[in-house]
Amino acid sequence: MFRLLILVHRYLGIAFGVIVALWCLSGFVMMYVQYPDLNEREYLAGLPAIDSSTCCIANIDVLEQLAGVDEISVEMLAGQPVLRARQGRDLNLLVNLSTGSWLAPVDQEMAMQQADAFLSASGIGGEARFLALIARDQWTVAGYFNAYRPLYQFAADDDAGTQLYVSSVNGQVVQSTTSTERFWNWFGAVIHWIYPTALRQNTALWSQVVIWLSISGLFLVVVGIYVGIKQYGAGVNESNSPYQGLKLWHHYSGLIFGMVTVTWLFSGLLSMNPWGAFEGAGSFEERSRLQGSAITSAEVITIVEALENTELLNGTVQLRSASIDGVLALIAKNSEGRVTRLNGTTLRPEPVPAKIWSRIADLVGPAKIVRESGFIDSGDNYYFSHHEEASFPVYRIVFNDAERTRYYFDADTAELIQKFDRNRRWNRWLFLGLHRGDFTSLMRQRPIWDLILLPLLIGATIGAITGVWMGYSRLRK
């Protein structure tokens, strides 16, 4: 039986060892180069200030058709102020506020003007050069982009080799990459996530491939650890290992770092939420109760009419609706992400009413008992900054329900940021904790995080690479 286990480990290593080795090697890259992602801070930095001189004409016939929309926003698009309205998944609701008319579908010329404005406002520089109208590519393959496709792709011809992607649906810049990000991610995220476009565009197939490769890798390493333990002490001439050369390196690296490899494979498997094992409940119901009601056409008309006669705060690049308990407000943001909440009727600054914080627990969790609530100014075990920056302060509520559900709300807007129920908390520890070393705030600090992760990753990589070399050397014989 033991001989059979050795053979199983050997041939599993030949079949799947290279995958484990590539996961380890690509992990080095992912520690320092993240997958391209146009976050809100970068997006706002690329928006030009809303031009009040050309805004706004309230065309009643057009605006009355925006009844029951979920969200509205005002930004500049190709040099003109536009109102975007979202209703469910429909993003193609655009009104040109300088003319009051519906905006025609975003063509290549408009998209290029938007890309040029983004490059100028963000300080990237250069002029947009049209590359292609694409359905997807390696940097826009995720399902998040589906609502915005097809995408206009532009090159900036700057020193960083920036490329922008502009939605043909609503004219928003939805992705930005640099040549450095594109180069290193071929060796990082594309390998680590098994992310080639041809596979990733089929989400169901991609998910199953990653899940079963993770399970196979887990079985390979667990069998190897058992074999390594059984072989320890079987050496001769005062040696604890019966192996020499690369086999000796493989034996000891497996004994020392094998369990580290197991935890990374296991946590990586959990990141795919196999068969819904740690799928937390969504927050759709809470957000609906918090909002109170959809936006009416009368409210849209009131806002646009107010914009005709109101001087916006200097440097405002975005206005966005935020209804709380049925009361509509607007969130004004500048290019630095500074937030000002405005009254939805007068458009004058109006902070979140104090009574909202006393009611917010009843809105998201009616009839639930509050265990803890209040503002926090720094991260806790579930809401914190790592590769991504978390905003503070936030209002935190922890309920005394069976799930010990906790919610985090934006202090400036009272909007729900994150929700953690039991499954999401387990996923936080079993994935972020085991996979990225996010156990404590101290461990997240650099270079402490690097000093912890790098030696572990080096050891796991030695075990994987020596195993691959031994397996394929065996095949050549």
N, C-alpha and C positions, 0 to 999 in steps of 0.2 A: 504493500500500500504506500509506503514511504517513497519507494522508487517511482511509483506512479505519480505521486505528488511532484516529485522533481521533474518528471517529464511534462506534466501539466504546466508547471511554472515556466519551464524552458520554452514550450511552444506557444503559450500565451504571451510570453515576452517577445517572441519573434513576431506574433500577430499584432500585439497592442503596445509593446514596449516603446516603439517609436512615437506613438501618440502621447504617452506619459512624458517621454523625454522632451517633446516639442512643447507640451504644456509648461514644463519647468523652464525651458529656455525662453519662451515667450513671456513668462512671468517676470523675468528680469526687465524686459522692455516696458511692460505694463506698470511697473513700479514708478516709472519716470515719464512715460509718454501715454497720455490718456487718449481714448478714441475721440475723434473730432465731435464736438457738441457745441452748438451755438446756444449758450445759456442766456438767461434774461438780461444779465448785466451787459454782455457783449451786444445783444440785440438792441437794447436801449441806447448804447453808446453809438450805434450806427444809424439812429433815426434823426433826421433834421427836425428842428423846432417847428411846431405847428404855426403856420402863417395865418395870423388872425385877420390880416388885411384882405384875404381872399375867402374868408369863412364868415358867415355861412348862409346859404339860402335854404329856407325851410319850405320845400315843396310838399304841401299837404297831401296831394294825390299819391306821391311816392312814399312818403313816410307812413301813411296810414296802412300800407301793405306790410309794415314791419310789426305786426301785432303778434304777441306771444313769443318773441325771440328770447333766447336765454342770456345773451350777452351782446353789448355793443361796445365799440371802441372807435376812437378818432385818432388818425395818424396822417402823415403826409405820404402820398403815393405819386411818384413821378412828378413832383412839384405841385401837386394839388391836394388839399385836405379831403380826406375820404372818411366816410362812416362805414365800418364793417359791422355786420350783424351776423351772429351765429344762432342757428335754430337747429338743435339736435346736432347732426353731423354735417349739415349744410353750411359751408363757408362762403359760398358764392353769392353773397348778398352785399353788394357794394354800391354806395351812393356817393356821387361826386358832390361835395358840399359847396364847391364854388359855382356850380351850375344848378344844383338841386335835382339832377337827373340820375337815372341808373347809370352805372359805369359799365361800359362794354367789357367783355372778357379781356384779360390782361394779355396784350400782344408783346412781341419781342421788343419793340421800341420802348414801351412803358417799362418793361422789366429791366431793360438796359439803363434807363434813367434812374430807376430805383436802385440798381446796383451801384451806379455812379454816386448817387446821394449817400449810400451806405459807406462807400469807400472814403468819401470826403469827410463825413461827419465823424466816423470812427478814427480818423487819422491814419488809416492804412495807406491811402494815397493811390496813385495810378488811375488808369481809366479802364472801365469794363470792356472786355473784348468777348464777344459772343462765341461760345464753343459749340453748344448743341442744345436741343430740346430733348430731354431724356425722360424715360419712365422711372428709371432707377439706376444707380451705380453702386460701387462698393461703399460709398460714404452716405448714401441715402436709401439703403436697402431695408432698413427697419420699418415695421408697420406704422410707426408714428407718422411717417411722411405720406401715407396713403391718401389722406384727405387733401393733400396739397399737390398731388401729381396731375399732369406732367410738370417737370421742373426745367426752367431755363438755367443753363450752366454758363457762368462767365469766369474769365481769368482776369486778374487785376494787373498782371505784368509788373508787380512790385518785387522788391528784393526777397520777400518771404514766399513768393509763389502762391499768393492767395487765390482761392477759387470760391465763388459764391453761387448759391442755388436760390433762385427766385421762383415762388409758386405762380403757376399760370392761372390758378384758381382765384387767389385773392391778392396777389402781388407782394406778399411778405417774403423777406429774406429768411429762409428756413435752415440754412446750413452754411458753414464757412470752414474751409480747410486751408492748411498751408502745406508747402512741399515737404517740410520736416515731419509734420504729422502724418502725411500720406506715406512717406517712405518708411518711417519706423512702425507704423501700424500694420504694414504688411508682415512684419516680424513679431508684432505684439498681438493686438486684439484680433486680427483676422485669423491668426493661427490659434490663439488661446480660446476664442469663442467658436472656432470652426465656422468662420463667417464668410466664406466665399459667396459672392452674389448669387450664383446659380443654385446654391443650396439654401441660403438664408431667405430667399424670396418665397420659398415654400415653408412657411413657419411650422406647420405640423410635422413635416418630414425632418426639418432641421432639428426640432426639439427632440424627436425620437432618436436621431443619430447621436446627439450629444449625450442623452440619457444613457443609451446602451453602451456607448464607448466609455462613459464614466463607470458604469457597473462592471464592465469587463476589466477596466484598469484597476478597480477596487479589488476584484477577485484575484487578479494577477499579483498585486502587492501583498494582500493578506496571506495568500499561499506562500509567497516568497518569505514573509516574516516567519511563518511557521517552520518552513524548511531551514531558514537561517538559525533559528533558535535550536532546533534539533541537531544541527550540525556543529553548533558551538561546543567546544570541548572535545571534538573528535579528531583534533590534530595530533601530530606526532612531534617528538623532539621539543617538548614543552610549548608547543604552539596550540592555541585554542581553536584555530581554524584549520581544516584539512586542505585549504586552498592556497594558491600562490598567484602572484601577478595580479592581473585584472580581476580574477575571481576572488582574490583576497579583498581587494578594494570594494568589490560588489557586496561581498559578505558583510563586511564591517559597516559600510555605509547603509546597507539595508537594516542591520541591527540597530544602528544609532538613529537613522532618519526615516526608517520605514513607517513608523506611526505618524510622523509629520506628513508624509506623502499620503497616507490613508485619510488623515483629517482634511487635507486639501482636496482630494478626490471626492470625499463624502460631501464636503460643504459645496464644492462645485456642482455636484449632482443636485443638491438641494436648491441651488440657485435657479435651476430649471423647473422647480416646483413639480417634481414627477408625480403624475396622476393626482394632482391637487393636494398633495400631502400637507403642505404648509400654506395653502391659499387662504389668506385672510379675507374677511368680509369687506366689501367695498364701502365707500362712504357716500353713495348716491343719495340715499334717503336722508342722511344728516345734512348734506349740502342743500337738498331741496327744502327741508324744514328751515334751515338757516336763512335761505334766500326768501322764502315766504311765498312768492308768486312770480310768474314770468313777467317780463317787461311789456307794458302795453304800448300801443302806437301813440297814445296821448302823451305818455312819458317821453317817448322818443322825440315827438314834436316839441314838447316843452324844452328839452335839452338843446335841440338845434336852434330854436328861437332864442334861447338864452345865450348861445354861443354867438349869435349875430350882434349882441349888444354888450358882450363881456370881454374884457381884456384878460387873457389867460396869464397865469403866473409866468414870469420870464423864464424861458428855456424849457417850457413844457413840450415834450416830444410825444406823449401818449396820454389820452384820456380813456379810461375803461370803467364800465359799469360794475357796481358791487352792491347788490341788494342784500340788506340784512333785516330780517323780521318784516319783510314787506315794504321797507323804506328804501327807495333807490338813492344811491350816492354815486359819485364819480371819483375815481382814483386818478389823480394827476401825477405823472412821473417825469422827471427830467433825465437828461442823458447819463447822469451819474447814479440813477436809481433812487433819488430822493423822492419820497412819497408825501403827497398832500391829499387828504380826503376832502371832497367838495360836496356841498349840499346839491342834491339832484335837481333842484328847482332853480335856485339862485346862482349856483356855481361858485359860491363863496366858501372859503375854507371852513370846515366844520369837523372837528375831531369825532371819533366814535363816542356816542353818548354813554355816560357812565352806566346808565340803566341796562345797556346791552350786555355788559359784563356780568351783571347780576342775573340776567335772563338766559345767557347763552347756554348754560348747562341744561335748562329745560327745553331749549330749542333742539339741541342735538341728541339729548337723552331723556325724553320725558319720562317721569315716574322713576327715574334712577336716582340712587343715593350717591352724592358726591363724596368721595373719599378725600380729595385734595384738589385745590384750585388756586390760581394766582399767577402773577407774571414771573418769568425767569429771565435772567440776563446772560446766562451761559448754558452750554450744553449739558444734558443729562445722559443717561444710558441709552436713550432711544432717539433723541433729536440732537444732532451735533454736526460739526464740520469735519470733513476729512479731505477727500479730493474735491468735494463740492462744498461751497460756502453756505452755511445756514444763517438765516437772518435772526437778529435779536433786537429787542426783547420779544418774547412770545408769551401768550397766555396759555397755560397748561391746565387741563382738567383730567383728573383720574377718577373714574367711577368705581363704586364698590359693587360692581356686578360680577357675575361668574367669570367673565372674560378679563376683568380688571382693565377695561378699555380705557385708553388714554387718547386725548385729543390735544393738538397744538394749533393755536390761532394767531394770525398776524396781528401784532399790537396796533398797527396803523389803520387796518381795514376791517378787522374782526373776521376775516375770511379763514376758512379751515385749511390748514397747511398739510397736516399729516394725521393719520389715525393708526393706532396700534391696538389690535386685539391679541388674544393668546397666540394664534398662529403667526401673526406678524412679529410678535416678540420672540418666539422660538426661531423664526427665520433670521431675525437680527443677530442672535447669538450664534446660531449654527452656521450662518453664512458669513456675515460681516466679521464676527468674532473669530471663527476658525479659519476663514479664508484670507482675511486681510489683517488680522491681528488687532481688530477694533474692540479690545476688551475694556480698556480704560482710557481716559483722556491723556494720561502720561504716555501710554504706549503709542498713541497717535502722533505724538510730537516728533518732529524730525530734528536731528538725525537719530533719535532713539528708535523710531519705527524701522529705519533702514538697518540699524545695528542689530535689531532682533530678527528681521525677516531675511536679510541677505545671507547670514551663515546657514540658516535653515534651508533656504532655497539652494544654496551651493551644495549642501550635503545631499538633498533630495535629487539634484541634477546629476551628481556623481553616480549615485545609485542607478538612476535611469539610463544614463549614457553607457556605463560599463555593462549593464544588462543587455542593451541593444547590441553593443559590439560583440559580446560573447554569443548572443543568439545568432547573429548573422555570420559570425566566424564559424559557428557550428554548421550552418547551412552550406557553407562553401566546401566543407570536408566531404 
